[in-house]
Amino acid sequence: MRKFLNIHTIILALLLMSISSCGQHNQEIDIKHNDSMVYKSNDDWHKILTKEQYKVLREKETESPFTGKLLHNKEAGIYACAACGNELFTDKMKFDAHCGWPSFDNELSGGKIKKIEDNSYGMHRTEIVCAKCGGHLGHLFNDGPTSTGMRYCVNSLSLNFLPAAQTKNSIDTITLGGGCFWCVEAVYEMLDGVIEVSSGFSGGNISNPTYEQVCTEKTGHAEVVQIIYDTKKTNLTEILKVFFTVHDPTTLNRQGADEGEQYRSVIFFRNSTQQKVAQDIIDDLNKEKVYPQKVVTKVEPFTKFYAAESYHQNYYNLNKTKPYCKMVIQPKLEKFEKLFKNRLKKVD
């Protein structure tokens, strides 16, 4: 069980005080060499970016508050880096922080944003830059009002908005429960085509459950991950193939030492197509006797997803040295990397 890993206090202790604006001292960006990054000369960036964009993205200036074109944007879609097109946020992550700049409570998975310690102006803050081109985005604060507790304060000039009409035909979502959501989340963050993975709870009988409530097994919720993926790069069959590879679908309400109804194996479908694909795969697995015992994975209609507390999100990548990560999650990742080595995401 994971109850001995009480990291909540540690996480809170590490969160630092910050100010509510995105202002930063004017200087050139210095990012260590990475073959996947976009490198251009200052002259090239001047040709690509407007004068105002260059000042923000390349010289780390800040647009005036309440002036950005995306501040009040409420359309569905994706927010990408204005310099290189790297997709960073979705509309579902955006909220009104009343701070004068667009704010988001999460980021797309895949290491798309780099966090840098910023001690300018005699303050200690966390700068966020595009991991692909090094463009300055803004700052990250821990005063967000949603369950993540985060506020990505971003300049509108650093972003381009892609309306859902341009992307919705290739975006789909599935919610899966396969034991500890730390484990499942870590695996899918590595799969090419996956846009976002969030840990949370589904299938229960109360609204907005806490982790502690779910652990009592009285809420009916399962620990799940909600996966948003690009159907042009992956598909539900592949996602479920990964699902049935990295967890044991034959143990009822248990995965290894994690035991309880919240650890049940379950697929929450959003439409009849997802239901059929899931059920067909389970039927085939049982028919071919792929496992020594019968698959007990449930296929149930999706109702609601509740995001887990912020310290559960991206848990493995933030806690790789923890015993649970080393002993339980790492072997699953190694298995995934071996069996799906040609499908690993190329981290920007």
C-alpha positions in Angstrom: 0.0 0.0 0.0 1.1 3.6 -0.5 -0.3 5.1 2.6 3.1 5.2 4.2 4.3 7.7 1.6 2.9 10.9 3.2 4.4 13.5 0.8 1.8 16.1 1.2 3.6 17.9 4.0 6.9 17.7 2.1 5.4 19.2 -1.1 3.8 22.1 0.8 7.1 22.8 2.6 8.9 23.0 -0.7 6.5 25.4 -2.4 8.0 28.9 -2.3 6.5 32.3 -2.0 6.0 34.2 -5.2 4.6 37.4 -6.6 1.5 37.6 -8.8 2.9 39.3 -11.9 5.1 37.8 -14.7 7.7 40.6 -14.8 11.3 39.5 -15.2 14.7 41.2 -15.8 15.4 41.7 -19.5 18.1 39.2 -20.6 18.8 36.7 -23.4 17.7 33.1 -22.8 20.4 30.6 -22.2 19.3 27.0 -22.5 21.7 24.0 -22.5 22.1 22.2 -25.8 19.4 19.6 -26.7 19.2 18.0 -30.1 15.4 18.2 -30.2 15.3 21.9 -29.6 14.8 24.6 -32.3 17.8 26.9 -32.6 17.7 30.1 -34.5 19.8 33.3 -34.6 18.5 36.5 -33.2 18.1 37.8 -36.8 16.0 34.7 -37.7 13.8 35.2 -34.6 13.3 38.9 -35.6 12.1 37.7 -39.0 9.6 35.2 -37.5 8.3 37.2 -34.5 6.7 40.6 -34.3 8.6 43.2 -32.4 6.4 42.8 -29.3 6.7 39.0 -29.4 10.5 39.1 -29.7 10.7 41.3 -26.6 8.6 38.8 -24.6 9.8 35.4 -26.0 13.5 36.2 -26.6 14.2 39.1 -24.1 11.9 38.0 -21.3 9.9 41.2 -21.1 6.3 41.2 -19.9 3.3 42.5 -21.7 1.2 45.0 -19.8 -1.5 43.4 -17.6 -5.0 43.2 -19.0 -3.8 43.9 -22.6 -3.2 40.5 -24.0 -5.5 39.2 -26.7 -6.0 35.8 -25.1 -6.7 37.0 -21.6 -10.5 36.7 -21.9 -10.5 33.9 -24.6 -13.0 31.2 -23.7 -13.1 29.2 -26.9 -12.3 25.5 -27.0 -8.9 24.7 -28.4 -5.2 24.4 -27.8 -2.6 27.1 -26.8 0.7 26.7 -28.5 4.1 28.5 -28.3 3.9 31.5 -30.7 7.6 31.0 -31.7 7.7 27.2 -32.6 4.1 25.8 -32.4 4.9 23.6 -29.5 1.5 22.7 -27.9 1.4 23.7 -24.3 -2.1 24.0 -22.8 -5.7 23.3 -23.6 -8.8 25.4 -22.9 -9.8 23.1 -20.1 -6.7 24.2 -18.2 -7.5 27.9 -18.5 -9.1 29.9 -15.8 -9.6 33.6 -14.9 -7.1 34.4 -12.2 -7.9 38.2 -12.3 -4.2 38.9 -12.5 -4.0 40.5 -15.9 -2.5 37.6 -17.8 -3.9 34.3 -19.2 -3.7 31.6 -16.5 -3.6 27.8 -16.6 -3.8 25.2 -13.9 -1.9 22.5 -15.7 0.3 21.8 -18.8 0.2 19.2 -21.5 2.3 16.1 -20.8 5.6 15.3 -22.5 8.0 17.8 -21.0 6.8 20.6 -23.2 7.5 23.3 -20.6 10.9 23.8 -18.9 11.0 25.3 -15.4 13.9 27.5 -14.4 14.8 29.1 -11.1 14.5 32.9 -11.3 16.1 35.1 -8.7 15.7 38.4 -10.5 14.5 41.5 -8.6 15.7 39.9 -5.3 12.8 37.4 -5.4 12.7 33.6 -5.8 10.3 32.5 -8.5 9.9 29.8 -11.2 10.2 30.9 -14.7 8.5 28.8 -17.4 9.9 28.5 -21.0 9.0 26.5 -24.0 11.1 23.3 -23.9 11.3 23.2 -27.7 12.6 26.7 -28.5 13.5 28.2 -25.1 10.9 31.0 -25.6 9.9 32.8 -22.4 6.3 32.1 -21.4 5.9 33.6 -17.9 6.0 32.2 -14.4 4.6 29.3 -12.4 3.0 30.0 -9.0 1.4 27.8 -6.4 -1.7 29.9 -5.7 -4.1 28.4 -8.2 -7.7 27.9 -7.1 -8.3 24.4 -8.7 -7.3 21.0 -7.5 -3.8 21.2 -9.0 -3.0 24.3 -6.9 -0.9 25.7 -9.8 -1.2 28.9 -11.8 0.8 29.1 -15.0 0.9 32.9 -15.6 1.6 33.3 -19.3 1.9 36.3 -21.7 -0.6 36.3 -24.5 2.2 37.3 -26.8 4.0 34.0 -26.1 1.0 32.0 -27.3 -0.9 31.2 -30.5 -4.5 29.8 -30.1 -5.7 26.9 -32.2 -9.5 26.6 -32.2 -11.0 23.2 -31.5 -12.5 23.3 -35.0 -9.0 22.8 -36.3 -8.2 19.9 -34.0 -11.3 18.3 -32.6 -11.6 15.6 -35.3 -8.4 14.0 -34.2 -8.7 14.4 -30.4 -10.3 11.7 -28.2 -10.5 10.9 -24.5 -10.6 7.7 -22.5 -10.6 7.1 -18.8 -8.9 4.0 -17.4 -8.4 2.4 -13.9 -5.5 0.0 -13.6 -4.5 0.1 -9.9 -2.2 2.9 -8.7 -2.8 5.9 -10.9 0.8 7.0 -10.3 1.9 3.9 -12.3 -0.6 4.2 -15.1 0.0 7.9 -15.6 3.8 7.5 -15.8 3.4 4.9 -18.6 1.0 6.9 -20.8 3.1 10.0 -20.5 5.7 8.1 -22.6 3.3 7.0 -25.4 3.5 8.9 -28.7 0.2 10.5 -29.5 -0.9 11.1 -25.9 -1.5 14.8 -25.4 -2.4 14.9 -21.7 -2.6 12.4 -18.8 -4.3 13.4 -15.5 -4.7 11.3 -12.4 -8.0 11.3 -10.6 -11.1 9.4 -9.6 -14.2 8.0 -11.4 -17.1 5.6 -10.9 -18.1 6.7 -7.4 -21.1 8.1 -5.7 -19.9 11.4 -4.2 -18.7 14.6 -5.9 -15.2 16.0 -5.6 -13.8 13.2 -3.5 -10.4 13.6 -1.8 -7.7 11.0 -1.9 -8.3 10.2 1.8 -12.0 9.6 1.2 -11.4 7.3 -1.7 -8.9 5.3 0.3 -11.7 4.5 2.8 -13.4 2.5 0.0 -16.7 4.1 0.9 -17.0 6.5 -2.1 -17.1 3.8 -4.8 -14.5 5.6 -6.8 -11.6 4.0 -8.7 -8.2 5.5 -9.1 -8.0 6.4 -12.8 -6.1 8.3 -15.4 -7.9 10.4 -18.0 -6.0 10.3 -21.3 -6.5 12.8 -24.1 -4.9 11.5 -27.3 -4.4 12.4 -31.0 -6.0 9.8 -33.1 -3.7 10.7 -36.0 -0.8 9.4 -33.9 -2.3 6.6 -31.8 -5.7 4.9 -31.3 -7.9 3.3 -28.7 -6.7 -0.2 -29.6 -3.1 0.7 -29.0 -3.9 2.5 -25.8 -5.8 -0.5 -24.5 -3.0 -2.8 -25.6 -0.7 -0.8 -23.4 -3.3 -0.9 -20.6 -3.5 -4.7 -20.6 0.3 -5.0 -20.8 1.3 -2.9 -17.8 -1.2 -4.0 -15.2 -2.7 -7.3 -14.2 -6.4 -7.4 -15.3 -7.1 -10.7 -13.6 -6.9 -9.7 -10.0 -10.1 -8.3 -8.5 -9.7 -5.0 -6.7 -5.9 -5.4 -6.4 -2.7 -4.6 -8.1 0.3 -6.2 -6.3 0.4 -4.9 -2.7 -2.2 -2.2 -3.5 -5.5 -3.7 -2.5 -9.0 -2.2 -2.3 -12.0 -1.4 -4.6 -10.2 1.8 -5.6 -7.5 -0.3 -7.4 -10.0 -2.2 -9.6 -9.4 -2.7 -13.3 -11.9 -0.7 -15.2 -12.5 1.0 -18.6 -14.9 4.0 -18.6 -16.3 4.4 -22.1 -17.7 7.6 -23.6 -19.5 6.1 -26.6 -20.6 2.8 -28.1 -17.4 2.6 -30.3 -15.2 2.7 -27.2 -17.4 0.2 -25.5 -17.2 -2.3 -28.4 -13.4 -1.9 -28.8 -12.8 -2.5 -25.1 -15.2 -5.4 -24.8 -13.9 -7.1 -28.0 -10.3 -6.9 -26.7 -11.3 -8.4 -23.3 -13.3 -11.2 -25.1 -10.3 -12.0 -27.3 -7.9 -12.1 -24.3 -10.2 -14.5 -22.5 -10.8 -16.6 -25.6 -7.1 -16.9 -26.4 -6.3 -17.5 -22.7 -3.6 -14.9 -22.8 -3.6 -14.9 -18.9 -3.8 -17.9 -16.6 -7.0 -16.5 -15.1 -10.0 -14.8 -16.6 -9.8 -11.0 -17.2 -12.0 -9.2 -14.6 -11.7 -5.7 -16.1 -15.1 -4.0 -16.0 -16.3 -1.9 -19.0 -18.6 0.8 -17.6 -20.1 4.1 -19.0 -18.2 7.2 -18.1 -20.0 9.7 -15.9 -17.6 12.1 -14.2 -13.8 12.5 -13.7 -12.5 14.3 -10.7 -8.8 15.4 -10.8 -6.8 14.2 -7.8 -4.8 16.6 -5.6 -1.9 18.4 -7.2 0.8 16.2 -5.5 -0.6 13.2 -7.3 -0.1 14.7 -10.8 3.1 13.7 -12.6 4.0 11.9 -9.5 6.7 9.6 -10.9 8.6 12.3 -12.7 8.7 14.4 -9.6 9.5 11.6 -7.2 11.8 9.1 -9.0 13.9 8.4 -5.9 11.0 7.4 -3.7 10.9 3.7 -2.8 7.5 3.2 -4.4 8.7 4.7 -7.7 11.8 2.6 -7.7 10.2 -0.7 -6.7 6.8 -0.6 -8.4 6.6 2.1 -11.1 10.1 1.7 -12.6 9.6 -2.0 -13.6 6.4 -1.1 -15.3 8.1 1.6 -17.3 10.9 -0.7 -18.3 8.5 -3.3 -19.5 6.6 -0.7 -21.5 9.8 0.7 -23.0 10.9 -2.8 -24.1 7.6 -3.9 -25.6 6.7 -0.5 -27.2 10.1 0.9 -28.0 9.0 2.1 -31.4 6.1 4.0 -29.9 7.9 6.1 -27.3 7.2 9.8 -27.3 10.0 12.0 -28.5 10.2 14.5 -25.7 10.6 18.1 -27.0 
